[in-house]
Amino acid sequence: MDQSGSDTALHQETVEAQLRRRVRGEQMKQRLLDAREAVWRAYFGGDRATLEKLIPDETMHRCR
């Protein structure tokens, strides 16, 4: 059976939900990149105090 005339567009609520997820994903990615750069700069700058603020204690204990 052929079907014609169907509405195949996404519902507006679905489109809005997808957009919110995309924006949150982009924001999370930017936060991760910012944190990575801050750790990189502190490490290579010898800024131990900043590293201790940025890296959780449990992570530091595993590296020792």
N, C-alpha and C positions, 0 to 999 in steps of 0.2 A: 504494500500500500504506500503510495506517495503522500507525503504530507506537505502542504504549502500554507504559507501565511502565518507560520508560528513566530512568536516573539522570542528571539534568542538573546536579547540583551539581558545583562545582569540587573537584578533589582538594585535600586539606589542604596539601600542599606548594606548590601553585599559590597558594592563599589566603595562605599565610605569605610567599611571595616577593613577592606584590603588596603586602602590608602593609609589608614591609621597604623596598620601593621608595618607597612613599608617605611613610614616616617619614623616609627619607633626603632625599626631595624637600622635605619640610617643614623639616628641619634646614638644608638648603642655602639655602632661601628666608630663613630667620631669620638665618643668617650673612650673607647678602647685604644684608638690611635693616639689620642692625647695622653692617656696614661702610659702607654708604651714609650712615647717620646720623653715624658717626664722621668721615667725610670732610667732610660738610656742616658739622658743628660746628667742625672744625678750619679749614676754609676761611673761614667767616664769623667765626670767632674770631681770625683772623690767626695761627693756630698753624702756622707753616711747618714746624717740626721734626716735628710729628705727621703733616702731609701727606706729608712726605718718607718717613716710615716706612710710611704706608698705601698710597701710590701707587707702583707700580713705576717704575723709572728710565726704561724705554723709553716709558712713557706720558707722563711729564713732558717728555721730549725732543721728542715729537711735538706738544706743545702750544706750544712756543716758536717 
